[in-house]
Amino acid sequence: MTQPPNYPGDNQGGYPQNPQDPQQGGYQQGGYPQQPPQQPGYGQGGFPPPPAGGFPPPQDPGYGQGGQGFPPPQGGQGFPPPPQGGFPPPPGGGYGAPQFGGQQPFNVGDAFSWAWNKFTKNAAALIVPMLAYAVVLGIAGALFGFLFTATLSETTVSTTQYDYGTSAEITGQPTGLTWVVAILGIGLIVFLAMLVQSAYLSGLLDIADGREVAIGSFFKPRNFGAAAVAALLVALAVTVGYILCIVPGIAAAFLLAYAGHFAVDRGLSGPDALKASFETVKGNAGNSILTTLLAGIVGGLGTALCYVGVLVTGPLAALVQVYAYRRLSGGQVAPPTP
């Protein structure tokens, strides 16, 4: 008896293009027909339904992941997925804190202009502490001289008359106590000098940071231990340099001019502060040497007025050096005060 043909929709387990009885072998080898199945459910005895997930992904490599059920593109196909979090961050050196090299070129004239502006706006706060330190160091030096002379044996005082006055010369043999007084006295004066440097420099750095300063701002030393070690190492390097035919000592004085600044401002250890100063000056030799030289000349001009002028030229020269240190090392300075 002849079997009637299958029609689309008959639940016999086959596709319309192939009318064979699934009980007799179903489809011929060669895969599925080109027309996709109409319903996910098939008849009894037919081929199993295609795997979950729908149709296979299109061959266009431009599609990527997007929740469409398609697998990700294979290596080398299509474009990579966008980075997590949206757009990538801007390249380095963009917004934010200014970067080294992003500032205007250093100018010695700007350094003196800035220093004069800050001095005139903070004159009392700068002059009074310097005067107080001068008095303290003067008293300490006078006391040391008196004790040193008093401990000499067989002291002889000789005087010489000149047209402009009298000169006295004290001679004598030092005793054991004299050496004790000398060591303690020199140590005390050096300690006071380093303390003064650290405290006064702390106030100058406050000005560079744009903070309001008062007289008390210059009596609060920062990082005194590191600053003291740096000062001793600089003094040792300069002294040894002068012994080695003077020129190395001058070079050391210029190359290590910012060691105290690095120690006080950034808390670097003594050796690291010397290294940082050396690298800063070496990378900006012309500007650094010229600024240090001019600041030294300005500071020395105050001695022409019986040392009274140092109360002006001393703070001015120190402010110039602070400006140069901050700018040449990549730091920032507050703008001039209106």
Backbone as numpy.savetxt, mean C-alpha at the origin, in Angstrom:
# Nx Ny Nz CAx CAy CAz Cx Cy Cz
-57.39 -67.20 -43.97 -58.26 -66.00 -43.97 -57.38 -64.77 -43.97
-57.70 -63.82 -44.80 -56.83 -62.63 -44.93 -57.13 -61.65 -43.81
-56.00 -61.09 -43.17 -56.13 -60.13 -42.05 -56.32 -58.75 -42.60
-57.27 -57.98 -42.09 -57.50 -56.61 -42.62 -56.31 -55.71 -42.26
-56.05 -54.72 -43.08 -54.90 -53.81 -42.79 -55.16 -52.94 -41.58
-54.03 -52.51 -40.96 -54.11 -51.59 -39.82 -54.26 -50.17 -40.32
-54.94 -49.37 -39.53 -55.10 -47.96 -39.86 -54.55 -47.13 -38.71
-54.25 -45.87 -39.04 -53.73 -45.01 -37.95 -54.73 -44.93 -36.82
-54.20 -45.02 -35.63 -55.07 -44.98 -34.47 -55.38 -46.33 -33.93
-55.22 -47.43 -34.74 -55.45 -48.77 -34.20 -54.40 -49.06 -33.15
-54.83 -49.57 -32.01 -53.92 -49.82 -30.90 -53.29 -51.19 -31.07
-52.41 -51.31 -32.14 -51.80 -52.59 -32.43 -50.31 -52.57 -32.19
-49.80 -51.45 -31.79 -48.37 -51.40 -31.46 -47.50 -51.03 -32.61
-47.99 -50.66 -33.75 -47.14 -50.34 -34.88 -47.36 -48.95 -35.37
-46.51 -48.50 -36.29 -46.66 -47.19 -36.92 -47.48 -47.33 -38.19
-48.14 -46.32 -38.67 -48.99 -46.43 -39.84 -48.24 -46.87 -41.07
-46.96 -46.50 -41.21 -46.24 -46.83 -42.42 -45.94 -48.31 -42.53
-46.02 -49.07 -41.43 -45.66 -50.48 -41.46 -46.84 -51.30 -40.99
-47.58 -51.99 -41.88 -48.79 -52.72 -41.47 -48.52 -54.11 -40.95
-47.27 -54.47 -40.72 -47.00 -55.85 -40.31 -47.54 -56.10 -38.92
-47.84 -57.33 -38.66 -48.35 -57.75 -37.35 -47.21 -57.76 -36.37
-47.33 -57.02 -35.23 -46.23 -57.02 -34.27 -45.95 -58.38 -33.71
-46.93 -59.30 -33.75 -46.69 -60.63 -33.23 -45.76 -61.40 -34.14
-45.58 -60.95 -35.41 -44.74 -61.67 -36.34 -43.39 -61.00 -36.53
-43.00 -60.22 -35.65 -41.65 -59.67 -35.75 -41.61 -58.18 -35.70
-42.75 -57.52 -35.83 -42.77 -56.06 -35.72 -42.03 -55.41 -36.87
-41.19 -54.48 -36.57 -40.51 -53.67 -37.56 -39.24 -54.33 -38.04
-38.90 -54.00 -39.25 -37.64 -54.51 -39.78 -36.48 -53.72 -39.17
-35.35 -54.34 -39.20 -34.18 -53.64 -38.67 -33.90 -52.41 -39.52
-33.45 -51.43 -38.90 -33.20 -50.16 -39.61 -33.68 -48.99 -38.81
-34.27 -49.21 -37.64 -34.61 -48.08 -36.75 -36.01 -47.64 -36.93
-36.32 -46.55 -36.29 -37.65 -45.98 -36.31 -37.92 -45.32 -37.65
-39.16 -45.22 -38.02 -39.49 -44.48 -39.27 -39.23 -42.99 -39.08
-39.22 -42.25 -40.15 -38.89 -40.84 -40.11 -39.96 -40.03 -39.41
-41.24 -40.46 -39.44 -42.31 -39.68 -38.81 -42.29 -39.94 -37.31
-42.33 -38.94 -36.47 -42.28 -39.14 -35.02 -43.58 -39.74 -34.52
-43.54 -40.40 -33.37 -44.76 -41.01 -32.82 -45.76 -39.94 -32.44
-47.07 -40.30 -32.54 -48.11 -39.35 -32.25 -48.48 -39.33 -30.78
-48.36 -40.45 -30.08 -48.72 -40.50 -28.67 -47.63 -41.22 -27.92
-47.35 -40.84 -26.69 -46.30 -41.52 -25.94 -46.66 -42.93 -25.58
-47.94 -43.33 -25.58 -48.32 -44.68 -25.21 -48.50 -45.54 -26.45
-48.01 -46.77 -26.46 -48.08 -47.65 -27.61 -48.83 -48.91 -27.22
-49.20 -49.65 -28.22 -50.01 -50.84 -28.00 -49.22 -51.96 -27.38
-49.94 -53.01 -27.08 -49.32 -54.17 -26.48 -48.40 -54.82 -27.50
-47.22 -55.17 -27.09 -46.31 -55.92 -27.92 -45.50 -55.05 -28.85
-45.70 -53.74 -28.87 -44.94 -52.88 -29.74 -43.58 -52.51 -29.16
-42.97 -51.61 -29.85 -41.68 -51.14 -29.34 -41.90 -50.27 -28.11
-40.94 -50.27 -27.22 -41.09 -49.41 -26.02 -41.08 -47.95 -26.42
-41.70 -47.11 -25.58 -41.74 -45.67 -25.92 -40.34 -45.08 -25.91
-40.14 -43.98 -26.65 -38.82 -43.33 -26.63 -38.49 -42.82 -25.23
-37.23 -42.64 -24.94 -36.84 -42.21 -23.58 -37.44 -40.88 -23.23
-37.64 -40.69 -21.90 -38.23 -39.43 -21.41 -37.34 -38.26 -21.76
-37.97 -37.15 -21.99 -37.20 -35.95 -22.30 -37.56 -35.40 -23.65
-38.42 -36.06 -24.38 -38.87 -35.49 -25.65 -37.91 -35.85 -26.77
-37.93 -35.04 -27.80 -37.12 -35.30 -28.98 -35.66 -35.02 -28.69
-34.80 -35.64 -29.44 -33.37 -35.34 -29.26 -33.09 -33.89 -29.63
-32.00 -33.30 -29.09 -31.72 -31.87 -29.35 -31.43 -31.64 -30.81
-31.73 -30.47 -31.29 -31.42 -30.14 -32.68 -29.92 -30.13 -32.90
-29.53 -30.26 -34.15 -28.12 -30.35 -34.47 -27.44 -28.99 -34.48
-28.22 -27.93 -34.44 -27.64 -26.59 -34.44 -26.79 -26.42 -33.19
-25.48 -26.21 -33.32 -24.63 -26.09 -32.12 -24.83 -24.81 -31.36
-25.65 -23.91 -31.81 -25.82 -22.65 -31.11 -26.64 -22.77 -29.87
-27.41 -23.87 -29.68 -28.22 -24.00 -28.49 -27.35 -24.45 -27.34
-27.63 -23.91 -26.18 -26.88 -24.30 -24.99 -27.84 -24.75 -23.93
-27.40 -24.72 -22.73 -28.25 -25.11 -21.63 -29.27 -24.01 -21.37
-30.44 -24.38 -21.05 -31.46 -23.37 -20.77 -32.69 -23.99 -20.22
-32.63 -25.19 -19.69 -33.80 -25.80 -19.13 -34.74 -26.35 -20.16
-34.27 -26.61 -21.44 -35.13 -27.13 -22.49 -35.10 -28.65 -22.57
-34.36 -29.30 -21.70 -34.26 -30.74 -21.76 -33.15 -31.20 -22.68
-32.45 -30.25 -23.34 -31.38 -30.65 -24.24 -30.10 -30.85 -23.43
-29.31 -31.82 -23.82 -28.02 -31.98 -23.13 -27.07 -30.85 -23.50
-26.09 -30.60 -22.69 -25.13 -29.51 -23.01 -24.34 -29.86 -24.25
-23.85 -28.86 -24.98 -23.06 -29.14 -26.18 -21.78 -29.85 -25.82
-21.33 -30.69 -26.74 -20.09 -31.42 -26.52 -18.91 -30.48 -26.68
-17.74 -31.00 -26.30 -16.56 -30.16 -26.34 -16.30 -29.61 -27.73
-16.06 -28.32 -27.79 -15.76 -27.69 -29.07 -16.97 -27.27 -29.84
-18.20 -27.64 -29.39 -19.40 -27.26 -30.13 -20.05 -26.05 -29.50
-20.47 -25.15 -30.32 -21.27 -24.03 -29.86 -20.46 -23.06 -29.00
-21.18 -22.20 -28.30 -20.57 -21.21 -27.44 -20.65 -21.67 -26.00
-19.68 -21.29 -25.18 -19.75 -21.69 -23.76 -20.87 -20.95 -23.07
-21.41 -21.52 -22.00 -22.50 -20.84 -21.27 -22.00 -19.56 -20.63
-22.86 -18.59 -20.41 -22.44 -17.33 -19.77 -21.97 -17.58 -18.36
-21.05 -16.75 -17.84 -20.56 -16.95 -16.48 -21.65 -16.73 -15.46
-21.50 -17.38 -14.32 -22.48 -17.24 -13.24 -22.47 -15.80 -12.74
-23.63 -15.30 -12.40 -23.73 -13.98 -11.80 -23.89 -12.87 -12.80
-24.23 -13.18 -14.04 -24.48 -12.11 -15.00 -23.20 -11.71 -15.71
-23.03 -10.42 -15.91 -21.90 -9.93 -16.67 -20.61 -10.09 -15.87
-19.49 -10.29 -16.55 -18.21 -10.43 -15.82 -17.82 -9.12 -15.17
-16.99 -9.16 -14.13 -16.58 -7.93 -13.45 -15.72 -7.08 -14.36
-15.67 -5.77 -14.11 -14.85 -4.90 -14.95 -13.38 -5.23 -14.77
-12.54 -4.92 -15.73 -11.11 -5.23 -15.62 -10.47 -4.47 -14.48
-9.32 -4.98 -14.02 -8.62 -4.35 -12.91 -8.25 -2.91 -13.23
-8.20 -2.11 -12.18 -7.83 -0.72 -12.37 -9.00 0.18 -12.66
-10.22 -0.36 -12.52 -11.39 0.45 -12.81 -11.76 1.32 -11.64
-13.04 1.22 -11.23 -13.49 2.05 -10.13 -12.96 1.53 -8.82
-13.02 2.36 -7.82 -12.54 1.98 -6.50 -11.37 2.85 -6.10
-10.54 2.30 -5.24 -9.40 3.06 -4.74 -8.45 3.38 -5.89
-7.86 4.57 -5.88 -6.92 4.92 -6.95 -5.75 3.95 -6.96
-5.28 3.61 -8.14 -4.17 2.70 -8.28 -2.88 3.48 -8.40
-1.76 2.78 -8.09 -0.45 3.40 -8.25 -0.24 3.72 -9.73
0.18 4.89 -10.03 0.37 5.27 -11.41 -0.85 6.00 -11.97
-1.97 5.99 -11.25 -3.15 6.67 -11.73 -3.18 8.13 -11.33
-2.21 8.58 -10.54 -2.18 9.95 -10.09 -1.48 10.82 -11.11
-1.56 12.13 -10.88 -0.85 13.06 -11.73 0.65 12.93 -11.46
1.48 13.24 -12.44 2.93 13.15 -12.24 3.38 14.01 -11.07
4.38 13.53 -10.34 4.89 14.27 -9.20 5.60 15.53 -9.66
5.38 16.60 -8.92 5.99 17.88 -9.24 6.53 18.50 -7.95
7.79 18.90 -7.96 8.41 19.47 -6.76 7.71 20.77 -6.36
7.33 21.56 -7.35 6.61 22.80 -7.03 5.30 22.55 -6.32
4.59 21.50 -6.74 3.35 21.14 -6.06 3.61 20.74 -4.61
4.73 20.08 -4.37 5.07 19.66 -3.01 5.23 20.87 -2.09
5.96 21.89 -2.56 6.16 23.08 -1.73 4.87 23.89 -1.61
4.09 23.94 -2.67 2.81 24.67 -2.59 1.88 24.01 -1.59
1.78 22.69 -1.64 0.93 21.95 -0.69 1.44 22.14 0.74
2.75 22.06 0.93 3.31 22.20 2.26 3.05 23.59 2.84
3.19 24.61 2.02 2.94 25.96 2.51 1.46 26.15 2.87
0.57 25.61 2.05 -0.86 25.69 2.35 -1.16 25.03 3.69
-0.66 23.83 3.92 -0.95 23.11 5.16 -0.27 23.78 6.36
0.89 24.37 6.15 1.55 25.08 7.26 0.74 26.31 7.68
0.29 27.09 6.71 -0.44 28.31 7.06 -1.79 27.98 7.72
-2.38 26.83 7.39 -3.67 26.46 7.98 -3.52 25.78 9.34
-2.30 25.37 9.68 -2.07 24.66 10.96 -0.82 25.19 11.66
-0.59 26.49 11.54 0.67 27.07 12.02 0.89 26.83 13.51
-0.10 27.12 14.33 0.08 26.97 15.78 0.31 25.51 16.16
-0.46 24.62 15.56 -0.32 23.20 15.89 1.04 22.66 15.48
1.68 23.26 14.47 2.98 22.81 14.01 4.13 23.46 14.78
3.98 24.73 15.14 5.09 25.47 15.75 5.22 25.16 17.24
4.12 25.14 17.97 4.20 24.95 19.43 4.86 23.62 19.80
4.48 22.50 19.21 5.18 21.25 19.57 6.67 21.29 19.24
7.03 21.89 18.11 8.45 21.96 17.76 9.21 22.80 18.78
8.61 23.88 19.25 9.24 24.71 20.27 9.39 23.93 21.57
8.36 23.20 21.95 8.42 22.40 23.18 9.50 21.32 23.08
9.59 20.67 21.94 10.62 19.64 21.77 12.02 20.24 21.82
12.17 21.42 21.24 13.48 22.09 21.27 13.90 22.41 22.70
12.95 22.84 23.52 13.25 23.14 24.91 13.65 21.87 25.68
12.90 20.80 25.48 13.19 19.55 26.18 14.56 19.01 25.79
14.85 18.99 24.50 16.15 18.49 24.06 17.28 19.41 24.51
17.02 20.71 24.55 18.04 21.64 25.03 18.37 21.40 26.50
17.34 21.21 27.32 17.57 20.94 28.75 18.32 19.63 28.94
17.93 18.60 28.16 18.61 17.30 28.27 20.07 17.43 27.87
20.36 18.17 26.81 21.75 18.35 26.39 22.57 19.13 27.42
21.98 20.17 28.00 22.70 20.96 29.01 22.98 20.11 30.25
22.01 19.31 30.66 22.21 18.46 31.83 23.30 17.41 31.56
23.30 16.86 30.38 24.34 15.89 30.04 25.72 16.55 30.06
25.83 17.75 29.49 27.12 18.44 29.50 27.61 18.73 30.91
26.71 19.14 31.79 27.10 19.46 33.16 27.59 18.21 33.90
26.86 17.10 33.78 27.25 15.87 34.46 28.55 15.31 33.89
28.71 15.40 32.61 29.93 14.90 31.98 31.15 15.66 32.49
31.02 16.98 32.54 32.15 17.80 33.01 32.42 17.56 34.50
31.36 17.38 35.27 31.53 17.22 36.72 32.22 15.92 37.10
32.16 14.94 36.21 32.77 13.65 36.53 34.21 13.54 36.04
34.74 14.57 35.38 36.13 14.55 34.94 37.05 14.80 36.12
38.23 14.22 36.07 39.23 14.47 37.11 40.24 15.50 36.61
40.74 16.32 37.56 41.73 17.35 37.23 41.23 18.24 36.10
40.06 18.79 36.32 39.46 19.63 35.30 40.19 20.97 35.21
40.47 21.37 33.98 41.13 22.65 33.74 40.31 23.44 32.74
40.06 24.69 33.08 39.30 25.56 32.19 40.23 26.66 31.70
40.38 26.74 30.40 41.20 27.79 29.80 40.33 28.67 28.93
40.56 29.96 28.97 39.76 30.91 28.20 40.63 31.65 27.21
40.02 32.03 26.13 40.73 32.78 25.08 39.85 33.96 24.67
40.49 35.13 24.64 39.76 36.34 24.27 39.81 36.55 22.76
38.64 36.85 22.20 38.53 37.20 20.79 37.81 38.54 20.67
37.85 39.11 19.48 37.18 40.38 19.27 35.67 40.27 19.48
35.13 39.09 19.16 33.68 38.91 19.28 33.27 38.29 20.60
34.24 37.95 21.48 33.88 37.35 22.76 34.98 36.49 23.33
34.61 35.62 24.26 35.55 34.75 24.96 35.20 33.29 24.70
36.22 32.49 24.46 36.03 31.07 24.24 36.63 30.31 25.42
35.89 29.36 25.94 36.36 28.56 27.08 36.57 27.13 26.63
37.66 26.54 27.10 37.97 25.16 26.78 38.19 24.40 28.08
37.47 23.30 28.21 37.54 22.50 29.42 38.29 21.22 29.12
39.30 20.97 29.88 40.08 19.75 29.71 40.10 18.99 31.02
40.25 17.68 30.91 40.29 16.85 32.11 40.37 15.39 31.74
40.65 14.57 32.69 40.76 13.13 32.48 39.44 12.47 32.82
38.92 11.67 31.88 37.65 10.99 32.19 37.84 9.89 33.21
36.86 9.70 34.01 36.86 8.63 35.00 35.85 7.56 34.58
35.77 6.51 35.40 34.78 5.48 35.10 33.37 6.03 35.12
33.10 6.92 36.05 31.77 7.53 36.12 31.50 8.41 34.91
32.56 9.01 34.38 32.39 9.84 33.18 31.86 9.01 32.01
32.42 7.78 31.87 31.96 6.92 30.80 30.51 6.48 31.01
30.14 6.23 32.24 28.75 5.86 32.52 27.81 7.00 32.15
28.20 8.22 32.57 27.37 9.39 32.25 27.28 9.60 30.74
28.41 9.37 30.05 28.42 9.57 28.60 27.49 8.59 27.91
27.58 7.32 28.29 26.74 6.31 27.64 25.27 6.55 27.93
24.95 6.80 29.20 23.55 7.03 29.55 23.02 8.32 28.95
23.84 9.36 28.96 23.41 10.65 28.44 23.16 10.61 26.93
24.11 10.02 26.21 23.93 9.92 24.76 22.72 9.04 24.44
22.59 7.94 25.17 21.44 7.07 24.94 20.13 7.79 25.19
20.07 8.60 26.26 18.85 9.34 26.57 18.52 10.36 25.48
19.53 11.08 25.02 19.29 12.09 23.99 18.84 11.45 22.68
19.48 10.33 22.32 19.08 9.62 21.11 17.64 9.11 21.23
17.31 8.57 22.41 15.95 8.08 22.63 14.93 9.22 22.50
15.23 10.35 23.11 14.31 11.49 23.01 14.18 11.98 21.58
15.30 12.00 20.85 15.25 12.46 19.46 14.37 11.54 18.62
14.50 10.23 18.81 13.67 9.28 18.05 12.20 9.40 18.45
11.95 9.62 19.74 10.57 9.79 20.20 9.95 11.05 19.59
10.74 12.12 19.54 10.26 13.36 18.95 9.96 13.16 17.47
10.86 12.48 16.78 10.65 12.25 15.35 9.38 11.46 15.09
9.16 10.39 15.86 7.99 9.56 15.66 6.70 10.33 15.97
6.70 11.09 17.06 5.50 11.81 17.45 5.17 12.95 16.47
6.19 13.70 16.09 5.95 14.82 15.19 5.54 14.33 13.80
6.18 13.26 13.34 5.82 12.70 12.05 4.40 12.15 12.04
3.94 11.64 13.18 2.56 11.15 13.27 1.57 12.28 13.02
1.84 13.45 13.58 0.97 14.60 13.33 1.01 15.05 11.89
2.19 15.02 11.26 2.30 15.41 9.85 1.51 14.45 8.96
1.55 13.17 9.29 0.80 12.19 8.50 -0.71 12.38 8.68
-1.13 12.83 9.87 -2.55 13.16 10.05 -2.96 14.28 9.10
-2.10 15.26 8.92 -2.40 16.34 7.98 -2.50 15.79 6.57
-1.58 14.91 6.21 -1.62 14.32 4.87 -2.88 13.49 4.65
-3.42 12.93 5.73 -4.65 12.15 5.64 -5.90 13.02 5.61
-5.74 14.31 5.81 -6.90 15.21 5.80 -7.59 15.33 7.15
-6.96 14.85 8.22 -7.57 14.96 9.54 -7.30 16.34 10.14
-8.20 16.76 11.01 -7.97 18.00 11.75 -6.94 17.73 12.85
-5.98 18.60 12.97 -4.92 18.40 13.96 -4.93 19.54 14.96
-4.44 19.22 16.14 -4.25 20.21 17.19 -2.85 20.03 17.75
-2.50 20.81 18.74 -1.15 20.70 19.32 -0.90 19.29 19.85
-1.91 18.70 20.46 -1.74 17.37 21.02 -1.52 16.28 19.98
-1.88 16.55 18.72 -1.69 15.54 17.68 -0.23 15.22 17.44
0.66 16.12 17.84 2.10 15.94 17.60 2.82 15.37 18.82
2.07 14.91 19.78 2.66 14.26 20.96 2.17 12.82 21.10
1.73 12.23 20.00 1.20 10.87 20.02 1.98 10.01 19.03
3.12 9.48 19.43 3.93 8.69 18.49 3.24 7.41 18.07
3.41 7.04 16.82 2.90 5.77 16.28 4.08 4.83 16.00
3.86 3.56 16.21 4.85 2.54 15.84 6.26 2.94 16.25
6.37 3.35 17.52 7.65 3.90 17.97 8.77 2.87 17.88
8.50 1.62 18.22 9.56 0.61 18.19 10.15 0.45 16.81
9.28 0.29 15.80 9.76 0.14 14.43 10.48 1.40 13.96
9.94 2.57 14.33 10.57 3.82 13.92 11.94 3.99 14.56
12.08 3.58 15.83 13.37 3.69 16.51 14.42 2.80 15.87
14.03 1.57 15.56 14.98 0.65 14.90 15.38 1.20 13.54
14.42 1.70 12.79 14.73 2.27 11.47 15.69 3.45 11.60
15.46 4.32 12.58 16.33 5.49 12.77 17.76 5.06 13.12
17.89 4.05 13.97 19.23 3.57 14.33 19.95 2.95 13.14
19.21 2.19 12.34 19.83 1.57 11.17 20.24 2.62 10.14
19.42 3.66 9.98 19.79 4.73 9.05 21.03 5.45 9.54
21.07 5.76 10.85 22.24 6.43 11.41 23.50 5.58 11.23
23.38 4.27 11.44 24.52 3.38 11.28 24.98 3.35 9.82
24.03 3.24 8.89 24.38 3.18 7.47 25.06 4.47 7.01
24.53 5.61 7.45 25.12 6.90 7.05 26.51 7.07 7.65
26.67 6.67 8.92 27.98 6.80 9.56 29.03 5.94 8.87
28.67 4.69 8.61 29.61 3.81 7.91 29.91 4.36 6.52
28.90 4.91 5.86 29.12 5.48 4.53 30.07 6.66 4.57
29.97 7.50 5.58 30.89 8.63 5.70 32.31 8.16 5.98
32.44 7.11 6.74 33.78 6.56 7.01 34.40 6.05 5.71
33.55 5.50 4.82 34.03 4.98 3.53 34.08 6.10 2.49
34.80 7.14 2.80 35.07 8.21 1.83 33.86 9.11 1.56
33.03 9.34 2.53 31.98 10.37 2.54 30.86 10.13 1.53
31.19 9.88 0.26 30.17 9.77 -0.77 29.15 8.68 -0.47
29.57 7.48 -0.04 28.55 6.48 0.30 27.61 6.94 1.42
28.12 7.74 2.33 27.26 8.26 3.39 26.20 9.20 2.86
26.58 10.05 1.92 25.61 10.96 1.30 24.56 10.16 0.53
25.01 9.15 -0.20 24.07 8.31 -0.95 23.10 7.60 -0.02
23.62 7.11 1.11 22.74 6.42 2.07 21.70 7.38 2.65
22.11 8.62 2.91 21.18 9.60 3.47 20.02 9.86 2.51
20.30 9.93 1.21 19.24 10.16 0.24 18.38 8.91 0.04
19.03 7.75 -0.08 18.30 6.53 -0.37 17.39 6.09 0.78
17.77 6.44 2.01 17.02 6.00 3.18 16.21 7.15 3.80
15.96 8.18 3.02 15.29 9.37 3.56 13.87 9.10 4.02
13.21 8.08 3.47 11.81 7.81 3.81 11.64 6.59 4.72
12.73 6.09 5.28 12.63 4.91 6.14 11.74 5.17 7.35
11.93 6.32 8.00 11.09 6.66 9.14 9.64 6.81 8.78
9.37 7.36 7.60 7.99 7.51 7.15 7.31 6.16 6.98
8.02 5.22 6.35 7.43 3.89 6.16 7.19 3.19 7.50
8.11 3.36 8.44 7.96 2.71 9.75 6.77 3.29 10.52
6.65 4.61 10.55 5.57 5.26 11.31 4.23 5.11 10.60
4.21 5.31 9.31 2.96 5.33 8.57 2.40 3.94 8.33
3.24 2.99 7.98 2.78 1.66 7.60 3.16 0.57 8.58
3.87 0.93 9.63 4.23 -0.05 10.64 5.22 -1.09 10.17
6.03 -0.78 9.16 7.03 -1.73 8.70 8.15 -1.87 9.71
8.74 -3.04 9.78 9.89 -3.23 10.66 11.06 -2.39 10.15
12.08 -2.23 11.01 13.22 -1.40 10.65 13.85 -1.80 9.32
14.27 -3.07 9.15 14.87 -3.46 7.87 13.93 -3.30 6.68
12.64 -3.65 6.87 11.68 -3.50 5.77 11.47 -2.04 5.42
11.50 -1.16 6.40 11.34 0.27 6.14 12.52 0.79 5.32
13.73 0.34 5.65 14.91 0.75 4.87 14.81 0.25 3.43
14.37 -0.99 3.28 14.23 -1.55 1.93 13.17 -0.80 1.13
12.04 -0.48 1.77 10.98 0.24 1.07 11.45 1.63 0.64
12.19 2.31 1.51 12.72 3.63 1.15 13.70 3.52 -0.01
14.56 2.53 0.04 15.54 2.34 -1.03 14.84 2.12 -2.37
13.81 1.26 -2.39 13.11 0.97 -3.64 12.36 2.20 -4.15
11.77 2.97 -3.23 11.02 4.17 -3.64 11.95 5.21 -4.25
13.06 5.46 -3.60 14.00 6.47 -4.12 14.63 5.98 -5.41
14.98 4.71 -5.48 15.60 4.19 -6.69 14.67 4.31 -7.89
13.37 4.10 -7.68 12.43 4.20 -8.78 12.06 5.62 -9.14
12.38 6.60 -8.27 12.07 8.01 -8.53 13.26 8.87 -8.12
14.42 8.50 -8.60 15.66 9.10 -8.10 15.69 10.61 -8.28
15.36 11.10 -9.48 15.46 12.53 -9.74 14.57 13.35 -8.81
13.27 13.03 -8.78 12.34 13.79 -7.95 12.66 13.64 -6.46
13.00 12.44 -6.04 13.25 12.22 -4.63 14.49 12.97 -4.14
15.58 12.86 -4.87 16.82 13.54 -4.46 16.64 15.05 -4.49
16.00 15.56 -5.54 15.80 17.01 -5.63 14.92 17.51 -4.48
13.85 16.79 -4.17 12.97 17.21 -3.08 13.68 17.17 -1.74
14.42 16.10 -1.47 15.14 16.01 -0.20 16.19 17.11 -0.09
16.88 17.39 -1.19 17.91 18.43 -1.16 17.29 19.80 -0.90
16.21 20.12 -1.61 15.58 21.43 -1.41 14.95 21.55 -0.03
14.36 20.46 0.46 13.78 20.50 1.80 14.88 20.73 2.85
16.04 20.11 2.66 17.15 20.34 3.58 17.64 21.77 3.56
17.69 22.36 2.36 18.12 23.76 2.25 17.13 24.68 2.93
15.83 24.44 2.69 14.80 25.27 3.33 14.86 25.14 4.85
15.01 23.90 5.33 15.09 23.70 6.78 16.31 24.38 7.38
17.43 24.37 6.65 18.64 25.00 7.17 18.60 26.52 7.15
17.74 27.08 6.31 17.68 28.55 6.25 17.21 29.16 7.56
16.47 28.40 8.35 15.98 28.94 9.62 17.07 29.26 10.61
18.24 28.65 10.47 19.34 28.94 11.40 19.93 30.32 11.18
19.62 30.93 10.04 20.17 32.26 9.77 19.57 33.31 10.69
18.42 33.04 11.26 17.76 33.99 12.17 17.88 33.49 13.62
19.08 33.18 14.03 19.33 32.71 15.40 18.46 31.51 15.75
18.25 30.66 14.79 17.48 29.42 14.95 15.98 29.66 15.15
15.55 30.88 15.24 14.12 31.15 15.41 13.36 30.78 14.13
14.00 31.02 13.00 13.35 30.72 11.73 13.08 29.23 11.52
13.79 28.38 12.29 13.57 26.94 12.16 12.15 26.57 12.54
11.52 27.36 13.39 10.14 27.08 13.78 9.19 27.17 12.60
9.60 27.85 11.54 8.81 27.92 10.31 9.37 26.99 9.25
10.67 27.10 9.01 11.26 26.30 7.93 11.32 24.81 8.26
11.44 24.48 9.57 11.47 23.07 9.96 10.18 22.34 9.62
9.02 22.82 10.10 7.75 22.17 9.74 7.48 22.19 8.23
7.87 23.28 7.57 7.64 23.38 6.13 8.42 22.29 5.38
9.69 22.13 5.74 10.51 21.10 5.09 9.98 19.70 5.39
9.52 19.49 6.62 8.97 18.18 6.98 7.71 17.86 6.20
6.86 18.87 5.98 5.64 18.66 5.19 5.98 18.34 3.73
7.00 18.99 3.20 7.43 18.69 1.83 7.84 17.23 1.72
8.59 16.74 2.70 9.04 15.35 2.66 7.87 14.37 2.81
6.89 14.71 3.64 5.71 13.85 3.78 4.94 13.78 2.47
4.78 14.91 1.81 4.09 14.92 0.52 4.84 14.05 -0.49
6.16 14.23 -0.56 6.95 13.45 -1.51 6.89 11.97 -1.18
6.98 11.62 0.10 6.91 10.21 0.49 5.60 9.57 0.05
4.48 10.24 0.34 3.18 9.67 0.00 3.01 9.54 -1.52
3.36 10.56 -2.24 3.13 10.54 -3.69 4.06 9.57 -4.39
5.33 9.56 -4.02 6.29 8.70 -4.70 6.11 7.23 -4.34
5.51 6.96 -3.21 5.29 5.56 -2.81 3.90 5.07 -3.21
3.15 5.88 -3.94 1.82 5.46 -4.38 0.71 5.78 -3.41
1.00 6.53 -2.35 -0.03 6.89 -1.37 -0.80 8.13 -1.80
-1.68 8.57 -0.92 -2.55 9.70 -1.19 -2.26 10.84 -0.21
-2.54 12.05 -0.64 -2.46 13.21 0.24 -3.76 13.98 0.13
-4.15 14.59 1.23 -5.37 15.40 1.22 -5.15 16.63 0.34
-6.17 17.09 -0.33 -6.02 18.29 -1.18 -5.74 19.51 -0.33
-5.20 20.57 -0.92 -4.96 21.80 -0.16 -6.23 22.31 0.50
-6.05 22.91 1.66 -7.19 23.45 2.40 -7.59 24.80 1.82
-8.87 25.00 1.49 -9.30 26.28 0.91 -9.06 27.43 1.88
